């Protein structure tokens, strides 16, 4: 049983059929009842490609100052995805979806430190680690957006500005794989924002 204090988010979806309200769909993080599969992003990555998993872990350990923060966000995302069965196929069929999500969490974390005026020197030392990770593992995927355009996604302070820029990238792109990788990147950026919000307001 989940204690009330452990609930991170409750979402109620209201769907109308004409003027009639359909049954309210309620989701919470962590889920109320977990039937079947539990999403653990790093375990899925390790099972799909142990070499990529090791490369990712090695990168996070080198960028040690953002390690704990990023790990907490990734755990939170794993909990958030549990119960959304439609997402599982994307995680299983292409581990690059996981890599783009993990990369977005980590790169947004170090970028945000610089944006808010903290740890600028750390950003300058950690960004080459993640740039190398991108060049070796994400550059040669079916991602059709340039590295410079993609990394502009992480420079905005406000979520609204990030969303506007991401929408522009999505609208300008006809490549399905790229759109999916962007969607997973945006999930990582959004969860980074939620984490910062919870620290301020929690």
For each residue, the residues with C-beta under 8 A, 3 or more apart:
1:
2: 6 7 30 32
3: 6 7
4: 7
5:
6: 2 3 30
7: 2 3 4 10 28 29 30
8: 28 29 30 76 79 198
9: 28 29 80 194
10: 7 26 27 28
11: 26 27 28
12: 24 25 26
13: 24 25 26 27
14: 21 22 24
15: 21 22 25
16: 19 20 21 22
17: 20 21 22
18:
19: 16
20: 16 17
21: 14 15 16 17 24
22: 14 15 16 17
23:
24: 12 13 14 21
25: 12 13 15
26: 10 11 12 13 32
27: 10 11 13 31 83
28: 7 8 9 10 11 31 32
29: 7 8 9 76 79 80
30: 2 6 7 8 34 79 82
31: 27 28 34 79 82 83
32: 2 26 28
33:
34: 30 31 38 82 83
35:
36: 85
37: 82 85 88
38: 34 78 82
39: 44 78 79 81 82 87 88 91
40: 43 44 78
41: 44 45 74 77 78 81 91 98 101 102
42: 45 46 53 56 74
43: 40 46 47
44: 39 40 41 47 48 91 92 95 98
45: 41 42 48 49 52 53 56 95 98 99 102
46: 42 43 49 50 53
47: 43 44 50
48: 44 45 52 92 95 98
49: 45 46 52 53 95
50: 46 47 53 54
51: 54 55
52: 45 48 49 55 56 95 99 137
53: 42 45 46 49 50 56 57
54: 50 51 57 58
55: 51 52 58 59 133 136 137
56: 42 45 52 53 59 60 99 102 133
57: 53 54 60 61
58: 54 55 61 62
59: 55 56 62 63 106 129 130 132 133
60: 56 57 63 66 67 70 71 106
61: 57 58 64 67
62: 58 59 126 129
63: 59 60 66 67 106 110 126 129 130
64: 61 67
65: 119 122 126
66: 60 63 69 70 106 109 110 113 122 126
67: 60 61 63 64 70 71
68: 71 72
69: 66 72 73 109 195
70: 60 66 67 73 74 105 106 109
71: 60 67 68 74 75
72: 68 69 75 76 195
73: 69 70 76 77 105 109 188 191 192 195
74: 41 42 70 71 77 78 102 105
75: 71 72 78 79
76: 8 29 72 73 79 80 191 194 195
77: 41 73 74 80 81 101 105 187 188 191
78: 38 39 40 41 74 75 81 82
79: 8 29 30 31 39 75 76 82
80: 9 29 76 77 84 191
81: 39 41 77 78 84 87 91
82: 30 31 34 37 38 39 78 79
83: 27 31 34
84: 80 81 87 88
85: 36 37 88
86: 89
87: 39 81 84 90 91
88: 37 39 84 85 91 92
89: 86 92 93
90: 87 93 94 97 180 184
91: 39 41 44 81 87 88 95 97 98
92: 44 48 88 89
93: 89 90
94: 90 97 177 180
95: 44 45 48 49 52 91 98 99
96: 99 100 138 141 181
97: 90 91 94 100 101 180 181 184
98: 41 44 45 48 91 95 101 102 184
99: 45 52 56 95 96 102 103 137 138
100: 96 97 103 104 138 143 181 182 184 185 188
101: 41 77 97 98 104 105 184 185 187 188
102: 41 45 56 74 98 99 105 106 188
103: 99 100 106 107 130 133 134 138 185 188
104: 100 101 107 108 153 154 184 185 186 187 188 189 192
105: 70 73 74 77 101 102 108 109 188 189 191 192
106: 59 60 63 66 70 102 103 109 110 130
107: 103 104 110 111 127 130 134 151 154
108: 104 105 111 112 154 188 189 192
109: 66 69 70 73 105 106 112 113 192
110: 63 66 106 107 113 114 119 122 123 126 127 130
111: 107 108 114 115 123 127 154 155
112: 108 109 115 116 192 196
113: 66 109 110 116 118 119 120 122 123
114: 110 111 117 118 119 120 123
115: 111 112 155 157
116: 112 113 157
117: 114 120
118: 113 114
119: 65 110 113 114 122 123
120: 113 114 117 123 124
121: 124 125
122: 65 66 110 113 119 125 126
123: 110 111 113 114 119 120 126 127
124: 120 121 127
125: 121 122 128 129
126: 62 63 65 66 110 122 123 129 130
127: 107 110 111 123 124 130 131
128: 125 131 132
129: 59 62 63 125 126 132 133
130: 59 63 103 106 107 110 126 127 133 134
131: 127 128 134 135
132: 59 128 129 135 136
133: 55 56 59 103 129 130 136 137 138
134: 103 107 130 131 137 138 139 147
135: 131 132 138 139 147
136: 55 132 133 139
137: 52 55 99 133 134 140
138: 96 99 100 103 133 134 135 141 143
139: 134 135 136 143 147
140: 137
141: 96 138 177 181
142: 175 177 178 181
143: 100 138 139 150 177 178 181
144: 173 175 178
145: 149 150 169 173 178 182
146: 149 150
147: 134 135 139 150 151
148: 151 152
149: 145 146 152 169
150: 143 145 146 147 153 169 185
151: 107 147 148 154 155
152: 148 149 155 165
153: 104 150 156 162 165 166 169 185 186 189
154: 104 107 108 111 151 189
155: 111 115 151 152
156: 153 161 162 165
157: 115 116 161
158: 161 162
159: 162 163 189 190 193
160: 163 164
161: 156 157 158 164 165
162: 153 156 158 159 165 166 186 189 193
163: 159 160 166 167 186
164: 160 161 167 168
165: 152 153 156 161 162 168 169
166: 153 162 163 169 170 182 185 186 189
167: 163 164 170 171
168: 164 165 171 172
169: 145 149 150 153 165 166 172 173 182
170: 166 167 173 179 182
171: 167 168
172: 168 169
173: 144 145 169 170 178 179 182
174:
175: 142 144 178 179
176: 179 180
177: 94 141 142 143 180 181
178: 142 143 144 145 173 175 181 182
179: 170 173 175 176 182 183
180: 90 94 97 176 177 183 184
181: 96 97 100 141 142 143 177 178 184 185
182: 100 145 166 169 170 173 178 179 185 186
183: 179 180 186 187
184: 90 97 98 100 101 104 180 181 187 188
185: 100 101 103 104 150 153 166 181 182 188 189
186: 104 153 162 163 166 182 183 189 190
187: 77 101 104 183 184 190 191
188: 73 77 100 101 102 103 104 105 108 184 185 191 192
189: 104 105 108 153 154 159 162 166 185 186 192 193
190: 159 186 187 193 194
191: 73 76 77 80 105 187 188 194 195
192: 73 104 105 108 109 112 188 189 195 196
193: 159 162 189 190 196 197
194: 9 76 190 191 197 198
195: 69 72 73 76 191 192 198 199
196: 112 192 193 199 200
197: 193 194 200 201
198: 8 194 195 201 202
199: 195 196 202
200: 196 197
201: 197 198
202: 198 199
